[in-house]
Structure formats: C-alpha cells, structure tokens
Amino acid sequence: MKREPIKVRESEASIRRGNFDEVVMGYSEAEAVEEAARCIQCKNPTCITGCPVGIDIKKFISCITKKDYSAAFAAIREKNNFPSICGRVCPAEYQCRRACVFTKKGSAFASKEAINIHFLERFAGDYGMNNNIHIPKTSDKMLSKYKVAIVGSGPAGLCCAGELARYGIKVTVFEALQKPGGVLRYGIPPFRMPRDILDFEIDYLKKLGVDFVGNFIIGRTKTLDELLAQGYSAVFLGLGAGIPSFLGIPGENLCNIYSANEFLTRVNLMSAYKFPEYHTPVNIGKKVLVIGGGNTAMDAARSALRMQNITMQTSDTTIIYRRTEVEMPARRLEIEHAREEGVKFKFLMQPVEFLGDNNGFVKKMRCLECRLGEPDSSGRRRPVPVEGSEFDIECDIAVIAVGLKANQILISVTPELKTDKYGDLVVNKETMETSIKGVFAGGDIVGGEGTVIEAMGMAKKAANGILEYLKTDPVNN
Ligand SMILES: Cc1cc2nc3c(=O)[nH]c(=O)nc-3n(C[C@H](O)[C@H](O)[C@H](O)COP(=O)(O)OP(=O)(O)OC[C@H]3O[C@@H](n4cnc5c(N)ncnc54)[C@H](O)[C@@H]3O)c2cc1C
C-alpha cells in the first residue's frame, strides 16, 4: 500500500504575494481518495483523542475511500458544525495529526508522515457545501418555545447558535461589529479563510432561523439584564479575546504604529485589501516591522507584504521576534508560507523604544539583542536581553502582535460576572454556566487565546448546558 503523503496544491509564492486569493488549494477528488487510502483504520483510533470536538476521523476517512462523500460530510457534521472552516484553519499538527498512529514513537508506522486529516476534512466539508447538504433539524416541541440570545459571532457564538437552532429554539446573535464571524472575518485574512465559505456557513444558520443583529455592544447598547428582560430564557457569551496587548515601551503611541487587530480589521473587515475599489485608510509604507511570533504576527506580516506589493509593487516586511524560530508559537505552515512569500525574519531581538520624526511618525525601532536562557512557565526558553547591545532598525510602519486579552466592557458593568486573574469569565466546566444563572459562556472569553476548534468545543458544551437548563429550570417550564 502506498504510504507517501499526498501533497496539497498551493498557489505560486511569486504570484500570491500580490493578491489575497486563497493560498492552499485543497485536494482534488483523486488526491483525497489516495490520501484517505493511506489511513490504516486503526482498531483504536488515537487521532480522535486529538480532536477537541471528537470527530469520528476513522469513519469519515473510510467514507472517503469508499467515495461516499455525503456520508463523510455527515460523519464530520455530527461533531463539527464548520468542517470547511476547520479544514482550513485548524492547527492539525498540534491536534489530530499529532495523535495519528503514524507519529507514535515505537509504532510499526513511526517513520510515516501523519495522515493529512485536515485536508481530508476540508475536502468533505467543501463537498457538503458545494452540494448543499444540510443536517436535518431535530424538532422538539418543548424546546422550540424558547428564545436564546447569543452575544458575539465568532466560532463560539456561531457554533452555539447552530446547535440550539437545530432544536427549533429561536436564536438571535448580537454582534458588536457590523458583520458576523469574529476573528474568522476581521482577523484571519481571506488568503487563509475565503469569505464565501464563512458567508455560506452564516447563511446556513439563517436558514435554520437564526437572526443576526450587528452594531450591538453588550454592556453599552444594552446591559445583560436588559437583554434578559426581552424574553430570552438563556444567554451565551462568546465575546472572544479582542483587546490587544502592547509592548509598554516609549514611543509606542507614535503615528503608524498599529496593533495587529486594528491593522487586520482595516485590511480584512473594512476591505482595504480591495484597493483601489475600497478606500479604507491603512498606511503601508516602504519598511514594515511586525513584532511577535504567533499566528496573528504571521497574518499581519503576510497581509502587510501583500498590501505593499498591491500598492507599491515592492515589499519589505520583517518579523521581529525575541526568541528563535523553534520557540515561535505560529503554525509551521504559516511560517513557511510567510518565508516563501518574502517576509523576512529577525530573531533574538527585543524592542525597547520607538523613535519618530518631528511630525510624530515612527521612523526607527530601538532593540536589544537577546540570548536564550532557561525555560519559562510556557516551557519555551526565555529571551534574556544582552546589556549594551542596543541597535536601531528603520521602519515606517510597525505592527504589534504580542497577544490578546478579554474585552472588559461587559464585565465592568456586570460585577456579578465572576472573572479570573486574567479577566476571563469563570464558568462551571461541565455546563459552561457563568456565575449568573442562565448565562453561559465559551471560546476565548473563557480560556484566553485559543483555537477555532477549541472555541467550538466549548460552545457545544455550553449548548448542551443551555438545553439541560431549559429542560430542567422550573422558571422556564
Ligand atoms: C489574527 C488571528 C489569526 C488566528 N489564526 C488561527 C488559526 O489559524 N487557527 C485557529 O484555530 N485559531 C486561530 N486564531 C484564534 C481563533 O481565531 C480564536 O481562538 C477564535 O476565533 C475564538 O473564537 P471566539 O468565538 O471565542 O471569539 P472571536 O472570534 O474573537 O469572536 C468574538 C466576537 O464577539 C464580539 N464581541 C466582543 N465583545 C462584544 C460585546 N461587548 N458585545 C457584542 N459583541 C462583542 C467580537 O466583535 C467578535 O466578533 C487566530 C486569532 C487571530 C487573532
């Protein structure tokens, strides 16, 4: 049996760095069937334990080998509402693929490369989408009399909405921004997450009866009490972690220094990437520095480089990271893609100050060289600045991508909502209920910065918690 993994097709780096089209093209039918055939259908499939929502990976891969793609789609949808999305953005190398028997030390297959589970999931998901396959509604007379409010429309909110709407519950999603999708729309760029796929999933929810209300900020537009008073029997909070962290160094308020969130929102949500069709202001400049080493930094750098190529036909974008490539939290694939496209990397550098011109625009970033010390609480080796090693790097745009935390707008006006030391919501881990009865939460607002599938996993748990709450709470019956 052939054991070589089937490589996925990608667009040429020299072309893609000048547009926002999808980079990874996915498998053709023949490629998907061939890759699926590499799966040995283990008796005890460990890959499933690596999936935060427990997709029956063995089953859906087996369906692909039999060319029963509808069944493959249905098998995934039993556990995952958005296979086309997760097949594109899941860090599979840290999740299902890492648990594939082929990667197990000591196993007879240890030298093989893990099955490309995520590309197979994407193939089945796209098949379902392109053939308009929908999961039938489970009508429940008892539940369908209830109204539930979902606040926040990222993967957590959308997933919870879908889970509840399936039972005929009247669901309304309230979102602070004008369009639903959360990070999937305003953060992850279209070259990784094409917007028609996200729109398809949102349209599907609308077909299930879910209503969407934009420009609604819980804690400002209405308080939680005011929302509940509108007749909602339960509320799910999927507010994400949208507040950027900064470096806290002198000069950080100079013009042309962006948080990655602001930069990506301007480019993605407000369509600056469709220049000159859209005129969303986003200054680009000849020399862009992106500070950070996670997925957000990669997305910001790859977006900046594309914007430079589109607007100036040249690019000079550099990622500055204080440790080495080994410690970078970004997905290896994203690092590889960024490098292929021309993003430069400078390691072991710690910014200490930004310097500007007389008009208040950033012109240079002052750094210290670092060396690696002992591992810190994250297990990664700590960067230790080298005294007296100061040097300057020229720049006319800097994008800070050094982490995100929970937005405190709702929390600041709702003291009954219990939070932990990071400002994240505290929930009952079984039901995802917060300290307020009937108010549930999930996604990054609970666990801090995580992944799309982890946010969906929590949302599914919360949906079950809400269903139980609706069934058993005497106030609701
Ligand atoms: C740039 C970037 C790239 C990433 N890349 C990946 C990746 O490749 N793979 C991966 O798995 N994960 C990735 N992640 C992480 C992943 O996107 C998040 O873990 C996930 O989106 C969390 O989902 P969520 O629904 O909890 O929050 P979000 O997606 O953040 O959605 C929260 C929503 O709530 C809204 N909201 C906030 N406050 C209020 C309020 N007071 N009232 C009303 N609405 C409110 C926000 O506007 C937002 O739409 C990335 C994150 C970023 C920032």
Ligand as a Chemical Component Dictionary entry (heavy atoms), coordinates in Angstrom:
data_LIG
# 
_chem_comp.id                   LIG 
_chem_comp.type                 NON-POLYMER 
_chem_comp.pdbx_formal_charge   0 
_chem_comp.three_letter_code    LIG 
# 
loop_
_chem_comp_atom.comp_id 
_chem_comp_atom.atom_id 
_chem_comp_atom.alt_atom_id 
_chem_comp_atom.type_symbol 
_chem_comp_atom.charge 
_chem_comp_atom.model_Cartn_x 
_chem_comp_atom.model_Cartn_y 
_chem_comp_atom.model_Cartn_z 
_chem_comp_atom.pdbx_ordinal 
LIG C1  C1  C 0 -5.151  37.019 13.522 1  
LIG C2  C2  C 0 -5.556  35.719 14.162 2  
LIG C3  C3  C 0 -5.301  34.530 13.499 3  
LIG C4  C4  C 0 -5.693  33.316 14.052 4  
LIG N1  N1  N 0 -5.461  32.164 13.367 5  
LIG C5  C5  C 0 -5.956  30.993 13.831 6  
LIG C6  C6  C 0 -5.823  29.794 13.088 7  
LIG O1  O1  O 0 -5.218  29.756 12.038 8  
LIG N2  N2  N 0 -6.380  28.658 13.590 9  
LIG C7  C7  C 0 -7.068  28.649 14.769 10 
LIG O2  O2  O 0 -7.594  27.599 15.138 11 
LIG N3  N3  N 0 -7.183  29.767 15.522 12 
LIG C8  C8  C 0 -6.655  30.940 15.079 13 
LIG N4  N4  N 0 -6.794  32.079 15.823 14 
LIG C9  C9  C 0 -7.509  32.005 17.106 15 
LIG C10 C10 C 0 -9.027  31.893 16.874 16 
LIG O3  O3  O 0 -9.412  32.748 15.840 17 
LIG C11 C11 C 0 -9.789  32.199 18.146 18 
LIG O4  O4  O 0 -9.376  31.274 19.134 19 
LIG C12 C12 C 0 -11.307 32.090 17.925 20 
LIG O5  O5  O 0 -11.735 32.993 16.939 21 
LIG C13 C13 C 0 -12.062 32.351 19.218 22 
LIG O6  O6  O 0 -13.421 32.328 18.937 23 
LIG P1  P1  P 0 -14.479 33.171 19.816 24 
LIG O7  O7  O 0 -15.793 32.957 19.185 25 
LIG O8  O8  O 0 -14.284 32.839 21.231 26 
LIG O9  O9  O 0 -14.009 34.692 19.670 27 
LIG P2  P2  P 0 -13.886 35.697 18.446 28 
LIG O10 O10 O 0 -13.612 35.017 17.176 29 
LIG O11 O11 O 0 -12.916 36.712 18.927 30 
LIG O12 O12 O 0 -15.316 36.367 18.358 31 
LIG C14 C14 C 0 -15.822 37.172 19.398 32 
LIG C15 C15 C 0 -16.870 38.101 18.829 33 
LIG O13 O13 O 0 -17.502 38.796 19.906 34 
LIG C16 C16 C 0 -17.675 40.155 19.552 35 
LIG N5  N5  N 0 -17.759 40.948 20.782 36 
LIG C17 C17 C 0 -16.768 41.229 21.663 37 
LIG N6  N6  N 0 -17.240 41.991 22.684 38 
LIG C18 C18 C 0 -18.556 42.194 22.422 39 
LIG C19 C19 C 0 -19.594 42.908 23.105 40 
LIG N7  N7  N 0 -19.364 43.551 24.268 41 
LIG N8  N8  N 0 -20.847 42.914 22.563 42 
LIG C20 C20 C 0 -21.094 42.255 21.384 43 
LIG N9  N9  N 0 -20.150 41.563 20.709 44 
LIG C21 C21 C 0 -18.895 41.526 21.223 45 
LIG C22 C22 C 0 -16.441 40.459 18.722 46 
LIG O14 O14 O 0 -16.634 41.596 17.896 47 
LIG C23 C23 C 0 -16.276 39.165 17.922 48 
LIG O15 O15 O 0 -16.977 39.201 16.710 49 
LIG C24 C24 C 0 -6.357  33.312 15.309 50 
LIG C25 C25 C 0 -6.585  34.508 16.001 51 
LIG C26 C26 C 0 -6.196  35.701 15.433 52 
LIG C27 C27 C 0 -6.461  36.984 16.180 53 
# 
loop_
_chem_comp_bond.comp_id 
_chem_comp_bond.atom_id_1 
_chem_comp_bond.atom_id_2 
_chem_comp_bond.value_order 
_chem_comp_bond.pdbx_ordinal 
LIG C1  C2  SING 1  
LIG C2  C3  SING 2  
LIG C2  C26 DOUB 3  
LIG C3  C4  DOUB 4  
LIG C4  N1  SING 5  
LIG C4  C24 SING 6  
LIG N1  C5  DOUB 7  
LIG C5  C6  SING 8  
LIG C5  C8  SING 9  
LIG C6  O1  DOUB 10 
LIG C6  N2  SING 11 
LIG N2  C7  SING 12 
LIG C7  O2  DOUB 13 
LIG C7  N3  SING 14 
LIG N3  C8  DOUB 15 
LIG C8  N4  SING 16 
LIG N4  C9  SING 17 
LIG N4  C24 SING 18 
LIG C9  C10 SING 19 
LIG C10 O3  SING 20 
LIG C10 C11 SING 21 
LIG C11 O4  SING 22 
LIG C11 C12 SING 23 
LIG C12 O5  SING 24 
LIG C12 C13 SING 25 
LIG C13 O6  SING 26 
LIG O6  P1  SING 27 
LIG P1  O7  DOUB 28 
LIG P1  O8  SING 29 
LIG P1  O9  SING 30 
LIG O9  P2  SING 31 
LIG P2  O10 DOUB 32 
LIG P2  O11 SING 33 
LIG P2  O12 SING 34 
LIG O12 C14 SING 35 
LIG C14 C15 SING 36 
LIG C15 O13 SING 37 
LIG C15 C23 SING 38 
LIG O13 C16 SING 39 
LIG C16 N5  SING 40 
LIG C16 C22 SING 41 
LIG N5  C17 SING 42 
LIG N5  C21 SING 43 
LIG C17 N6  DOUB 44 
LIG N6  C18 SING 45 
LIG C18 C19 SING 46 
LIG C18 C21 DOUB 47 
LIG C19 N7  SING 48 
LIG C19 N8  DOUB 49 
LIG N8  C20 SING 50 
LIG C20 N9  DOUB 51 
LIG N9  C21 SING 52 
LIG C22 O14 SING 53 
LIG C22 C23 SING 54 
LIG C23 O15 SING 55 
LIG C24 C25 DOUB 56 
LIG C25 C26 SING 57 
LIG C26 C27 SING 58 
# 
